[in-house]
Amino acid sequence: MYFGDHEPPHFHVRYQGFNSSISINQLVIESGELPPKILRLVQEWAKYHQDELKENWELCKNDQLPKSIKPL
C-alpha cells in the first residue's frame, strides 16, 4: 500500500517481474497480472487477512504507518 493512494482500496503485489494491484474487497486483480498459482496464493493470504488489509488501507489514507501482516 502507498500513502495517499487512489480508491478503491487495494494493495500492490510484485513477483518476479510481475506487478499487479489487488482489490481488498473483491480480492481480484484490478490492474497488471500475476501467474495463476501466485494469484491463488495471494488471494488465499488476502482472504485470511482481509480485515487487517482494510484497517491498513484506512491508516495509509490518513498518512499513518500500516501494521505488519504475517505472510503465508
N, C-alpha and C positions, 0 to 999 in steps of 0.2 A: 504494500500500500504506500501511497505517496501523500504527503501533506497537501491539502487543498486540491485533491484530485476531483475529477468531474463525476457527477452522478451518472448512472445508478451505482449503488455500492458494488465494488468488485475488488479483486486482488490480482496481482500480476504473477505469472509463472514464467521462469526461464529454465530451459532444459536443453543442453547440448545444441545450442544454436537456434532452438525454437523459442518463441516468445508469444505469450497469449495473455489475455485478460479474461478472468472467470467471474461471472455473476455470483454474488454471495447469496442472493435469494433463490435463483433457479439452478445454480451450480452447472451452468453451461458456458461454453466459450462465447464471449462477446466479440472478440477480435483475435486474430492470429491463429495459430494452430499448435497442436501437440500430437505426438504419436498416440494412437488409441490406447495402448497399455498404460502410458503415463497419464493420460487424461482420466482413465478409470481410477488410478491410484490417487490422483489429486482430488477427484470427486468424492472418493471414499473418505479421505482425510478431511475435506471441507465439510462433508455432511456431519461427521463426528464433532467438528469444531465450529459449526455454523454460528452458534450464539456468540462465541468468542470473536469470530470474524466480524460479526455485526457490531459488537462492542468496540473493537479496534477501529472499525470504519468511523464510528462516531468520535473516537478520540482523535484520529487523524484529521477529521473535519474541523475539529476545534484546536488544531495545532498542538496536540498533546502526543506524547510518545505512546505508541501501541504497546500492549503487553505481549510477552513472549507466549507462543503457542507451541506445544510439543509437536515434533514431526511424527510421521508414521513409524 
